[in-house]
Amino acid sequence: MSAREDAVTITAYPDGPLLVRGAAVFESPDGEPIEVTRRTVALCRCGLSTIKPFCDGTHKAAGFRTDA
């Protein structure tokens, strides 16, 4: 795997989740590993997802808005 493929990028989508791409490692607040099977994951920013820390799309129905 090249350094470019290994690099982690985080993109904040307006009024939506954070998209994390690359070889990121996720842990619970207790330091337990969170298994991720994809190279791109969406993290919840609205706080309403039922599958936190991941996004389930609830932000749309809730009308979540990010600051400009």
N, C-alpha and C positions, 0 to 999 in steps of 0.2 A: 504494500500500500504506500503510495507516495505521500509526501508531506501535505500536498494540496488536498488529497482525498481525506486525510486525517484532520485537517483544520476544522475547527468548530466556528460556525457563524450563527449569529442570533439576529433575526429580523423581526422588528415590531410592526405588526400590521395595524393600520389605523382601525380603531374600533373593534379590534379582534385580538387573537392570541399572539404569543411570541413563537416564531418558528425557529427551531433549533436544528441545524444541519451539521452532520459530521460525527466524529467519534466522541460525543459527549458522554460523561458518566453522570448518572442521576442517583441521588441519595435522599432518603426520607429525613425528616428533622432529627431522627434518632441515629442517623448515620447508616441505616440499613440500605443496601443497594436496591434500586428500583430497576427491574428488568425492562429493557427496551429492545424491541426486535426490528425496529426500522432505523434508517439513517436520518430520517427527518421526522421530528415530532412537534406537535403544537402544544404549548403550555398555556394554561388558563391565566388570564389577567383580570377577569371580572370577579373572580372569587365564588362563582355560582355553579361551577361544573360539578357533576356528581362523580367524576372520575379523576379528581385532582391528584396530581398536579397537571394532568392533561386536560386539554380543551374538549368539550363535548358539544360545542355550538350554542350553549345556553345564552351566551352574550348577545346573540341576535334577537331572541325573543325578549330579553331583559332590557334591550335598548342601551347596552353598554357603550359608552363613548370615551375616547381618550382625549386628552388635552391636545390642542393644536400646537 
